[in-house]
Amino acid sequence: MTAAAASIPGLQVRDVLAGRDAPPTSDQAAAFDQLAEDDQVKSTPTILVGKSGETPRQVALSSPADVQSVAAALDDAVSNR
């Protein structure tokens, strides 16, 4: 993390490292974890497709770059009016 932070011009690495363990940061991380658990997001990327007002469905990906499955899910969602 230090190397990544140091690669960003103007970023205060010491502040970044100090802030990562601060209560607001850990509180926000816990909230993100809970949201992921509630939405059954278990991997990255997780793509959910659906129409507004409907429960979205997770797209089964064969790889992180599987655009064909995403395109098919979008086509299916649009065609099921």
C-alpha positions in Angstrom: 0.0 0.0 0.0 2.9 2.3 0.7 4.3 2.0 -2.8 0.9 2.5 -4.4 0.2 5.6 -2.3 3.7 7.0 -3.0 3.1 6.6 -6.7 0.4 9.3 -6.6 1.8 12.8 -6.9 0.8 15.1 -4.0 -0.7 12.3 -1.8 0.5 12.4 1.8 1.6 8.7 2.3 1.8 9.1 6.1 -1.7 10.5 6.3 -3.0 7.6 4.1 -1.3 5.0 6.3 -2.5 6.6 9.5 -6.1 6.9 8.2 -6.5 3.3 7.2 -6.9 2.2 10.8 -9.0 5.2 11.9 -12.5 4.4 13.2 -14.3 6.2 10.3 -12.4 4.1 7.8 -13.0 0.7 9.6 -16.7 1.7 10.1 -17.1 2.4 6.3 -15.3 -0.9 5.5 -17.6 -2.8 7.8 -20.6 -1.1 6.1 -19.3 -2.1 2.7 -18.7 -5.7 3.9 -22.3 -5.9 5.2 -23.7 -4.5 2.0 -21.8 -7.1 0.0 -23.0 -9.9 2.3 -26.6 -8.6 2.0 -26.4 -8.5 -1.8 -24.6 -11.9 -1.9 -21.6 -10.4 -3.6 -18.8 -13.0 -3.1 -16.4 -12.2 -5.9 -15.0 -9.4 -8.0 -16.3 -8.6 -10.5 -19.9 -9.3 -9.6 -22.3 -8.1 -12.3 -26.0 -7.8 -11.5 -28.5 -7.2 -14.3 -32.2 -6.4 -14.1 -34.8 -3.8 -14.9 -35.6 -1.0 -12.5 -37.9 -2.1 -9.7 -37.1 -5.8 -10.2 -34.6 -8.0 -8.3 -31.4 -8.1 -10.4 -29.8 -11.4 -11.4 -26.2 -12.1 -11.1 -24.4 -12.8 -14.4 -22.3 -16.0 -14.4 -18.9 -15.0 -15.7 -16.4 -17.5 -17.2 -13.7 -15.0 -16.6 -13.4 -11.4 -15.3 -13.3 -10.2 -18.9 -16.4 -12.2 -20.0 -18.2 -9.5 -22.0 -20.3 -12.0 -23.9 -22.1 -13.2 -20.9 -22.8 -9.6 -19.8 -24.0 -8.6 -23.2 -26.3 -11.7 -23.3 -27.7 -10.9 -19.9 -28.4 -7.3 -20.9 -30.1 -8.4 -24.2 -32.2 -10.9 -22.2 -33.2 -8.2 -19.7 -34.2 -5.8 -22.4 -36.1 -8.4 -24.5 -38.2 -9.6 -21.5 -40.5 -6.6 -21.3 
